[in-house]
């Protein structure tokens, strides 16, 4: 498509202004969990490892890789990418093996796709990719509410290339209008015969599960030399891959914190957190923490005892209004299902606290609230 035609399509698009990219953290700038995870695959588990909003899903594979937020120096406009580096090869692929990276979407955020109606919209997914050698992988859209799938092959080379694939609209299967997992965008880099069986049908919505992967698929785990880098991931309504929508770091971080929020109390960059609270017994204190962003759903709380910055255990010090300070230990979080704006962090320890007195709680530790899809 010529530049003039691309510009005309952009100007005419109803989503041509801001907020057209449905992918969160597409420029790979936010990594609240850390910048590198080793042994992802054989020795680990599916889930979120470092870069925010990117979930790794796999099963049975003997292969393993390092996933990292890596600096980009040779692609103008981008400073970071998601990088996979194979560390353990898997050349004997069992039927049920798979490995993919995905971003999941709330149903209420993808209603603009008009899926399941006669007006279903085409969707264009684009991203920049680079590898250490030529390879062919598979890009897929998946309807989690109705079990419907649509996939297309794409190729990568040793230079940054913008991949762009347009998927036809799906007139079957409406998406739930809620905050639950309804839709996802997947990149498959490894699969066994359960998913590669038959002849792959490109760009067709279907419920068949054994034709999800392209016929020319490369296995990322065929060699420990394999690398893959991805950035500028965008998913938008329409048949044109518009220029990547850059958002400010603050905007992107807030979008990520709807699903995962980490407080780093060990680092020098953030002041020790002080929370107002109330003494409930001689050895129990409840302190109130207000989320930086309202969560998608009621989150879980994890206290992180070793964050790689010298911390060995959570440090929670309570300063009662009537007594000297005491160091307490984390018990649990009480988070109201009707109010996902705050949490009560409960601690226990010591024996000299006085019931009914106000307190100030110093949180010199790392902790995280998780409301991921």
N, C-alpha and C positions, 0 to 999 in steps of 0.2 A: 504494500500500500504506500502511495506517495505521501510526502509530508503534508501536502495540501489536503489530501483526502483524510489523513489522520486528524488534522486540525479541524476540518469540517465536522467529522464524526464526534470529536471532542466537544466542540461548541454546541452541537445539536443534542448531545446526550443529557438526559435529565440528571445524571449523577456526575456531571463534568466538573462541578465545583469541589468543595471539600467533602470529606467523609465518604469517598467512593471506594476506598480500599477496606474490605471487610476483614482482612488479615490484621491482627494486632502484633506489633513489634516486627514488622516486615523488614526493617533495616537492621535487625539483629543488634540493637543498641542496649537493650535491657536484659540483665542477667542477675536477678536478685539472689539466686541460689548459688552463684559462683560462676567462674569462667571456664572450668574444665571438669569433665567427668571421665574417669578411666574404667575399663572393663564393662562398658555398656554392651549388653548382649548375654553371652553364655553365663557369666557369673552374677548378673544383676537381675533387675526386674523392670517391667514396663512402667512408664510413668514420666514425670517431669524431672529433668536432670540438671540443667543450668539455664539456658536461654528461656526467658519467660514465654509462655503460651505454646511452646513446641513440645509435644508429647511423643515419646518414643514407644512404639508398640512392637513386640516381637514374641516369638514362641519357638521353642525347641532348638534354636540355632546354636551350634557350637562356636560360631564366629563371635568375635568381640571387637569393639572399636573404642576409640577415644572421641568424645564429642566435646567441642569447645567453641567458645566465642573467640574468633580469631581476627586479628587486624588485617585490613585490606589496604594495600598501597598502590594497586594497579588498576583500580576501577573508579574513575572520578565520580564524586558524589556519594560514595559509600566508605565508611570507616571500619565497619565490622561485617563479619559473615559468620554463618554456622558452618563449622568444619567437622567432617568425619574423617578419621584416620584409622584404617584397619590395623589391628594389633594381633589378632588371632584369626587365621584363615579357616574356612569351612568349605572344603571341596567335595565332601560327600553329603549332598543335600537330601535330607529326609523329606518326605511328602508334605508334612504339616508345617515345615519351617516358613517363617516370614520375618521380615524386618522392614519397618516403615517409620517415617516421621510424619506427624499430622498436626493440624490445628483444628480444634473442635469449636463449634459455634452453638450458642443458645438459639432455640427456635425463634424467639422474639426478635433476634437480630438478623434473621435471614428471610423475613416475610416479604421483602422487596423482590425476592426471586420469583414470587407468584407461582411457586411450585405446586403441581397438582391441579392447575387451572388451565383453561384454553389459552390464557395469556402468559404462560410460563416464559420467563426470560432466558435468553442465552447468557452464559457466564464465561468470562475470560480470565484465565489464570496465567500470570507471568512471573518470572523471576530470573535472576542472573545466576549462572552456574559455571563452575570450572572444576576440572579434575586433573589428575596426574597422567591420565591416558584416556583415549576415547572410550565412551561407554554409552549404553542405552538403558534407561530406567523407565518407570511408569508413573504418570500423574493420574490421580483419581479423585473424583468427587463421590461422596457417599452420603446417602440419606439414611440416617440412623433410625428415624421414626418408622420407615416403611421398608427397610432392607433393600434399597435400590442403589445401583452402582453404575458409574460411567468412567471409563479410563482411556487414556491415550499414551502412547510411547513418546519419549523425547530423548534427544541425544545431547551429550556433553563432550567437550573437547578440552585441550590443554590451555585454552584461552577463555576469558570471560565471554559468554554468549547469553543473550537474552532469549530465554525460552518463552513462547507464547502459545497457548492452546485455548481454543474456544469450544465450549461444551454446549450442545443444544439444550433448550429448555425442556423440562420434564413435565408433561401434562398429567402424570399419574402420581398420586401420593402427596397430600398436603402435609405441611410441617406444623407441628404443635406450636402454638403461640404462648410460650412460657420460657422460664429460665433454665430449662433442662437441655441436655445434649441432644440436638436434632440433626446436625449436619457436620460434615468434616471434609477437609481437603488433605489428601495423602500423597506422599512421594514414597513409592516402593523401591527399595534398593536390593532386595533379596527375597526369593520365594521358592518353595518346593512345588511339586507337581499338583498338589491340592488346588493351587491357585493359578497354575500355568496350563492346566489340562485343556485340551481342545484347541480350537483356533480362536485367537483373540479378536473380538469385534470392537473396533475403535469408535468412540464417540456415540455410543448407543446406551440408553438407560435400560438396565435389565436387573433381574434378581439372580441370575446365574452367578455362582461363587467360584467356579473353577475356570473362568476365562477372564480373570481380573488383570492379569499381567501380560504385557506385550510379548509377541512371539520371538522377538529379538533381544529379550532382556539379558542384561549383564548381572551377575552376582557380585555385589560389592566385596564379598568375603572370599573371592577366588584367589586373592593374593594379599600379603601384608604390605604390598606397595600401594594399594588403592587409597586414594583420597578423593573427597568430594566437598566442594565449597558452594554455599548457596547464600544469596542475599537479595534484597529488593523484591521480596515475595509479595505479590498483590493478587487479590481476587475481587473482581468487579462485575457489575451487570453490564451486558452489552457484548458486541462482537469485535471490539477494538481494544487492544492493550494500550491504554493511555500511559503517559509518563508516570513513573513511580511517584506516589503521593508521600512526600516527606512530611512527617509531623515532628513537633518539638519533642525533646527528650521528656519534658515534664508531662506533656499530653500522653505520650506513649506509656510512661510509668504509671499514670493514673489508670489507664485502661488495663494494664497488667495487674494492678493492685486490686481490682475488682475480684480477681481470682486467687491472688497470692500476695501477701504483704509480709515483708521481713523487716524486723527492727534489728539493727546491728549495734548493740550496746558496747561491744568490745573495741570497736574501731575508734580512732582518734577523731575521725571526721564528724561523728555525731556525739552530742553531749549525752551524759548519762540521763536516762529517762526517770522523771519523778512523777509518781501517780498518787492521786488522792485516794484514801481508803478509810476503812473502818475496822476496828478490832472486834472480833466476834466471840473470842474465848481467850484463855491464857496462852494458847499456842496457835491461833488461827487469825489470819488477816485477809481481808478482801479489798483489792484495789481495782479501780476502774480504768480501763484503757479504751480510748476512742479511736476507731479505725481512721486511717487517712483517706480511705475511700470506702463507700458502702459496698459490702460484699454481694456477690451473686446469690449466695445462700448462706446458711449458718456454717461458719468455718470451723475447722479443728485447729487447736493450738499445740504447737510443738516447741518445747524449750530446747535450745541447741547448746550442748555443754562443751563442745569442742569445735570452734569455728575456724581453726587454722591460724588464729591471730594471737595465740598464747593462752587462750582461755582453757581452763581445765574443768570447771563446773559452773553452773549458773550462780551468779552472785545477786541475791535479792535481800536487801537490807531494809528493815522496817523501822521507822522513827515514830514511836507513839507520842501523842501529845502530853502524856503524863510520866514518861519513863525514858530510860536510855535505850539506845538502838539494839536490835537483835537481828542476826542473820537467819533467814528462814529458807525453806525449800519449797519448790513449786508442787502444788497438788493437782490442780485442774483448772479449767476455764468453764465458767457458766455463761453461756451465750443464749439470749432469749431468741426463740424462733420468730417472735413477732417484731423484734428489733435487731437488725443486723448492722447497727451503727457502732456498737460498743460491746465490750466483753468485761467480765469480772475475772480477774486473775487471783486465784486462791492460793495462799501459801500457808505453811505450817512449820513449827519449830520453836525452840525455846520454851519457857514456861513462866515468864514474868509479865506477859502482856495483860492488860486490864480490859475486860469486856466493856464495850460501849464507847470507847474513846476513839477519836479520829486519829488518822495516821498518814504519814507520807512514806511511800514505798519507792526505794531507789532500785531501778532495774539495770544493773551493770552486766547485762548478758545479751545473748542473741535469742530471739524467738520469732516464730512465723505463724501466721494464720493462713490456712489453706481452704479455698472454696473452689478448687479446680473442677472442671467438667470431667 
